[in-house]
Amino acid sequence: MDDIQKHVLAERALAVARHCIASRYAGAAFAYVAGSIMRGEGTTFSDIDLVVVFPSLQRAWRESFSADGFPMEAFVHDPQTLAHYLHQDVDSGYSIMANMVATGCIVGSDIDSAHVIQAKAESMLAAGPKLLAGADYDMLRYQVSDLVDDLRGTRPSEEIAAIAALLYQKLADLILLGRGAWSGRGKWAPRLMKKLDMQLAAEFDAAFRLAAAGDGARFLALADRELALHGGRYFEGFRRDAPLEARRLGSIDLR
């Protein structure tokens, strides 16, 4: 798909989004139309992300549907519920909502309010996620260490591939969040890694491809090197308490 085709696709997607917002979300103050199509990076299988904002709602919701051949992912909010999820992005380290709001095309009547919230999302993205520390940091280091240990032994190639698949996201999180950068799930992890460090991203990709084919040595070495930046393998002394409510009333026959 060339640039002209991508532009035409984005214009068509925006027109469909405008119609959906007017017909399906009557009463909405404004919306952000986002996604890879709007960025000029989409394919014919890409969906359109809608962040729809009403003046007030009892609760937020998310829904999926199709319109004129486009898959649509709608996130329906009012300003307070949207603020909750924007701050949740900062706490989690995944800039899901903030990215859609910051990069989305604004449509609707209350353009001024939309711009204020968009500017807030942009500043949150620029500031980065919450510092990786405390219990979440310990758990991530522990999970990476545990999966890395599984890679050390001699295993069938299919087990190495399965372990590497689980390790991919955890190690990407440690690399990105550990450097104060946003992380992402699925396709966003390699994109954000390239943005952070092209050479490291290429090394990560090559090592993972080998591991997925049954050779985990290079992926193991990369993970060990990353763990070393965070104090090394973390196992001894790890503890995580269950919540107090994690019990079921009534007796259990243990005989």
Phi, psi and omega per residue, in radians:
M1 nan 2.115 -3.126
D2 -1.462 3.110 -3.045
D3 -1.100 -0.668 -3.138
I4 -1.127 -0.771 3.122
Q5 -1.100 -0.693 3.116
K6 -1.131 -0.676 3.116
H7 -1.141 -0.756 3.128
V8 -1.096 -0.752 3.130
L9 -1.081 -0.741 3.133
A10 -1.140 -0.710 3.116
E11 -1.129 -0.703 3.111
R12 -1.158 -0.738 3.128
A13 -1.076 -0.729 3.135
L14 -1.119 -0.700 3.115
A15 -1.113 -0.745 3.109
V16 -1.116 -0.731 3.136
A17 -1.095 -0.755 3.123
R18 -1.029 -0.759 -3.139
H19 -1.126 -0.738 3.132
C20 -1.081 -0.750 -3.113
I21 -1.140 -0.728 -3.128
A22 -1.200 -0.659 -3.043
S23 -1.602 -0.734 -3.051
R24 -1.547 -0.511 -3.073
Y25 -2.157 0.872 3.102
A26 -1.035 2.324 -3.108
G27 1.751 -0.154 3.088
A28 -1.175 2.497 -3.134
A29 -1.346 -0.695 3.135
F30 -2.931 3.032 3.112
A31 -2.677 2.765 3.036
Y32 -1.960 2.195 3.107
V33 -1.783 2.011 -2.995
A34 -2.344 -3.102 3.130
G35 2.060 3.010 -3.044
S36 -1.126 -0.550 3.108
I37 -1.091 -0.754 -3.124
M38 -1.210 -0.437 3.097
R39 -1.487 -0.058 -3.103
G40 1.384 0.363 -3.100
E41 -2.066 0.084 -2.996
G42 -1.430 2.970 3.032
T43 -2.104 3.124 3.117
T44 -1.186 -0.201 3.127
F45 -1.775 -0.029 -3.113
S46 -1.270 2.618 3.101
D47 -1.736 2.991 3.086
I48 -1.870 2.253 3.079
D49 -1.669 2.271 3.079
L50 -2.092 2.190 2.950
V51 -1.896 1.847 -3.033
V52 -1.788 2.262 -3.049
V53 -2.115 2.072 3.042
F54 -1.677 2.795 3.071
P55 -1.037 -0.661 -3.133
S56 -2.763 2.462 3.103
L57 -2.430 2.691 3.036
Q58 -1.217 -0.674 3.086
R59 -2.741 2.724 3.072
A60 -1.424 2.823 3.024
W61 -2.675 2.912 3.105
R62 -2.236 2.431 3.117
E63 -2.595 2.753 -3.136
S64 -2.183 2.461 3.115
F65 -2.824 3.046 3.110
S66 -2.038 2.555 3.104
A67 -2.532 2.088 3.129
D68 0.890 0.684 3.081
G69 1.531 -0.069 3.124
F70 -1.748 2.258 2.939
P71 -1.226 2.353 -3.096
M72 -2.097 2.318 3.016
E73 -2.006 1.971 -3.078
A74 -1.917 2.340 3.089
F75 -2.083 1.912 -2.944
V76 -1.844 2.178 -2.981
H77 -2.452 2.982 2.762
D78 -2.043 3.064 -3.055
P79 -0.986 -0.616 -3.108
Q80 -1.268 -0.756 3.130
T81 -1.214 -0.595 3.092
L82 -1.132 -0.718 3.104
A83 -1.069 -0.665 3.109
H84 -1.029 -0.814 -3.079
Y85 -1.317 -0.504 3.041
L86 -1.128 -0.764 3.115
H87 -1.244 -0.497 3.056
Q88 -1.122 -0.607 3.055
D89 -1.015 -0.799 -3.127
V90 -1.075 -0.751 -3.109
D91 -1.203 -0.657 -3.073
S92 -1.460 -0.447 -3.075
G93 1.544 0.024 3.115
Y94 -1.916 2.010 -3.024
S95 -1.527 1.023 -3.044
I96 -1.277 -1.091 -3.112
M97 -1.216 -0.728 -3.121
A98 -1.029 -0.678 -3.128
N99 -1.183 -0.722 3.129
M100 -1.119 -0.743 -3.128
V101 -1.209 -0.758 -3.073
A102 -1.170 -0.596 -3.057
T103 -1.782 -0.084 -3.043
G104 -1.309 2.677 3.044
C105 -1.476 2.203 -3.072
I106 -1.432 2.298 3.015
V107 -2.339 2.736 3.111
G108 2.098 -3.044 -3.017
S109 -1.584 -0.664 -3.063
D110 -1.601 1.225 -3.058
I111 -1.141 -0.639 -3.101
D112 -1.084 -0.822 3.117
S113 -1.094 -0.666 3.130
A114 -1.090 -0.712 3.140
H115 -1.181 -0.646 3.123
V116 -1.084 -0.816 -3.132
I117 -1.194 -0.668 3.118
Q118 -1.099 -0.714 3.105
A119 -1.112 -0.653 3.089
K120 -1.115 -0.761 3.118
A121 -1.093 -0.703 3.114
E122 -1.091 -0.727 3.136
S123 -1.188 -0.609 3.092
M124 -1.148 -0.725 3.103
L125 -1.105 -0.746 -3.117
A126 -1.159 -0.605 -3.115
A127 -1.277 -0.460 3.133
G128 1.562 3.048 -3.099
P129 -1.353 3.015 3.065
K130 -1.083 2.533 3.127
L131 -0.968 2.292 3.104
L132 -1.255 1.900 -3.062
A133 -2.792 2.967 3.025
G134 1.234 -2.596 -3.030
A135 -1.089 -0.674 3.139
D136 -1.132 -0.696 3.108
Y137 -1.132 -0.792 3.120
D138 -1.061 -0.754 -3.125
M139 -1.130 -0.724 -3.142
L140 -1.125 -0.794 3.096
R141 -1.063 -0.702 3.128
Y142 -1.135 -0.780 -3.118
Q143 -1.119 -0.740 3.098
V144 -1.118 -0.773 3.141
S145 -1.054 -0.739 -3.118
D146 -1.114 -0.787 3.140
L147 -1.214 -0.654 3.106
V148 -1.086 -0.716 3.108
D149 -1.075 -0.601 3.091
D150 -1.138 -0.476 3.133
L151 -1.385 -0.279 -3.014
R152 -1.242 -0.607 -3.069
G153 -1.372 2.969 3.058
T154 -1.377 2.109 -3.069
R155 -2.397 2.781 3.007
P156 -1.087 2.658 -3.068
S157 -1.050 -0.594 -3.121
E158 -1.201 -0.531 3.086
E159 -1.273 -0.676 3.086
I160 -1.067 -0.753 3.130
A161 -1.101 -0.708 -3.130
A162 -1.172 -0.718 3.111
I163 -1.131 -0.763 -3.141
A164 -1.075 -0.637 3.121
A165 -1.097 -0.694 3.099
L166 -1.250 -0.647 -3.099
L167 -1.240 -0.508 -3.049
Y168 -0.856 -0.992 -3.057
Q169 -1.170 -0.739 -3.105
K170 -1.121 -0.746 3.138
L171 -1.207 -0.677 3.077
A172 -1.074 -0.717 3.091
D173 -1.062 -0.779 -3.120
L174 -1.119 -0.708 3.129
I175 -1.127 -0.834 -3.050
L176 -1.344 -0.994 -3.103
L177 -1.119 -0.586 3.125
G178 -1.166 -0.281 3.083
R179 -1.870 0.205 3.106
G180 1.371 0.251 -3.138
A181 -1.756 2.748 3.047
W182 -1.156 2.541 3.004
S183 -1.870 3.060 -3.133
G184 -2.743 2.738 3.141
R185 -1.712 2.690 3.062
G186 1.049 -2.272 -3.062
K187 -1.105 -0.365 -3.101
W188 -1.298 -0.471 -3.120
A189 -1.041 -0.924 3.117
P190 -1.152 -0.573 3.113
R191 -1.098 -0.800 -3.108
L192 -1.257 -0.528 3.090
M193 -1.188 -0.695 3.077
K194 -1.091 -0.685 3.121
K195 -1.124 -0.629 -3.131
L196 -1.290 -0.847 -3.024
D197 -2.812 1.819 -3.073
M198 -1.047 -0.732 -3.108
Q199 -1.163 -0.771 3.116
L200 -1.125 -0.689 3.121
A201 -1.095 -0.721 3.126
A202 -1.144 -0.707 3.116
E203 -1.143 -0.751 3.114
F204 -1.046 -0.812 -3.105
D205 -1.110 -0.791 -3.132
A206 -1.117 -0.723 -3.135
A207 -1.165 -0.696 3.138
F208 -1.183 -0.692 3.121
R209 -1.049 -0.712 3.090
L210 -1.133 -0.734 3.138
A211 -1.137 -0.691 3.117
A212 -1.117 -0.414 3.100
A213 -1.593 0.003 3.052
G214 1.910 -0.010 3.121
D215 -1.961 1.743 -3.024
G216 -1.623 0.031 -3.009
A217 -1.041 -0.796 -3.067
R218 -1.249 -0.643 3.108
F219 -1.188 -0.664 3.082
L220 -1.088 -0.791 -3.138
A221 -1.094 -0.712 3.126
L222 -1.116 -0.767 -3.137
A223 -1.141 -0.727 3.108
D224 -1.072 -0.702 3.129
R225 -1.135 -0.689 3.122
E226 -1.201 -0.736 3.100
L227 -1.049 -0.618 -3.140
A228 -1.063 -0.524 3.105
L229 -1.247 -0.251 -3.092
H230 -2.079 0.528 3.076
G231 1.604 0.064 3.110
G232 1.586 -3.068 3.137
R233 -0.959 2.357 -3.092
Y234 -2.061 1.855 3.077
F235 -2.417 -0.995 -3.105
E236 -1.093 2.198 3.106
G237 1.600 -0.094 3.127
F238 -1.191 2.394 3.068
R239 -2.654 2.437 3.033
R240 -2.440 2.073 -3.104
D241 -1.364 2.460 3.028
A242 -1.282 2.663 3.087
P243 -1.123 2.638 -3.103
L244 -1.045 -0.523 -3.104
E245 -1.413 0.040 -3.121
A246 -1.419 1.168 3.045
R247 -2.659 2.627 3.140
R248 -1.992 2.144 -3.101
L249 -1.188 2.562 -3.120
G250 1.910 2.763 -3.083
S251 -1.533 2.682 3.056
I252 -2.149 2.230 3.118
D253 -1.333 1.911 -3.084
L254 -1.667 0.152 3.138
R255 -1.313 nan nan
